[in-house]
């Protein structure tokens, strides 16, 4: 099972096309990907070949076990580019 943890909520970020985000989240769910919004990964520990990942949402800590952990960093898209002016 694949789990994704995101620090922010796409719906509250004006840099994302919310309709596209909704489609991607729904399709991810359909194929078994669990997406957890507004979570920050606090720590990752390795024990006996498994990773223990601790993620925080407000005051709650979620712990899960994983075979592999991948970090994906990026930045929000620059949507305010005056595309309507042909720039």
N, C-alpha and C positions, 0 to 999 in steps of 0.2 A: 504494500500500500504506500502511496506517495502522499506526503503531507507538506503543505506549503504554509509558512508563517510570514506574514507581512506586518511591518511596523505600523502602517497607516491604513485608513479605510478609503478605498478608491472613491466611494460615493461622496466623500467630503473633500476631495481634491479636484479643483477645477481644471487641472492640467490633463485629465483623462476624459476620454469620450465614454460617458457612463453607460450608454447603450451597448457599446462594444465590450466594456468591462462586464456588464450583466450577461452577455452572450458567452464570453470566455469563462466566467465563473460557473454558469449553468452547464456548459459542455465539459468542463473539468469535473464537476460533480457526477455527470452521467458516466464518465469513464473511470470513476473511482478515486479521483484526486480530492483529498480533503484540504480545503483552503481555510486558514484561520487568519482573519483580519485583526488589526490592532493588537498584535502580539509582538513582543520583543524577545529575541533569544537571549537569555541571561547567561547561560553557560552550557558547555558540552564536555562531558567526561567520557573517557574510554575505559571499559572494563571487560576483560575476557573476550575481546574481539567485537564487542557491541558498543554503540554510542548511546549515552543517556543525555538527552537534550531537555533543557529546562527553559520554558518560554513563559513570559509574564504578560498578563492582560490586567491592567489596573493592579489590584492587590492579589490576584489569583496566579499561582504558579502551576503550569501544566508540565508533567514529565512524561516523556515517551522514549521508547527504545528504537534504535535504527541501525541498520547494517552499514549505511553510508550517509554522510552529511555533505551537502553541497551548499556553498555560500554564493549567492548571486547578488552583486551590488550593481546599482545603476542610478540613474537620475530621471527625474520627470521630463516629459517631452516639452519642447518649446512651441506651444501652440499659438502664441501671440506673435505671428510672423508677418502680418499684413498680407496674407495670401490673396485676399480679395482685391488687393491693389496690384497683383501680378509680381510681387517681389519674391 
